[in-house]
């Protein structure tokens, strides 16, 4: 029950329209991804809160359709 990278990106962009999103399939199996998300919405927020925003954007798919997502988040410079 793999999840396409394009779907992950679309969900994140829907929640964070200004985001620069890069998705990498780490294992080639559609279950293990790395994502870099840069958004002005993260400005002034601790990293944990930034990650919570991204996980919320995935609408409960973590642990189901999406097995693993390594996140790097930041605000633009």
FENTA-V96158 format. One line per field, one symbol per residue. phi: phi as a letter, one per 30 degrees, with the letter a starting at -180 (. if undefined). burial: b if it has 16 or more other ideal C-beta (glycine too) atoms within 10 Angstrom, else e. A space follows every 10 residues. Layout:
phi=???
burial=???
//
This chain:
phi=.dbdeddddd dddddbeddc bbcbddcici cbbcbcbcbd ddeicdedde ddddddddhi ddicdcdbbd cbbacdd
burial=eebebebbbe bbbebbeebe bebeeeeeeb bbbebebbbe bbeeeeeeeb bebbeebbee beeebbbebe eebeeee
//
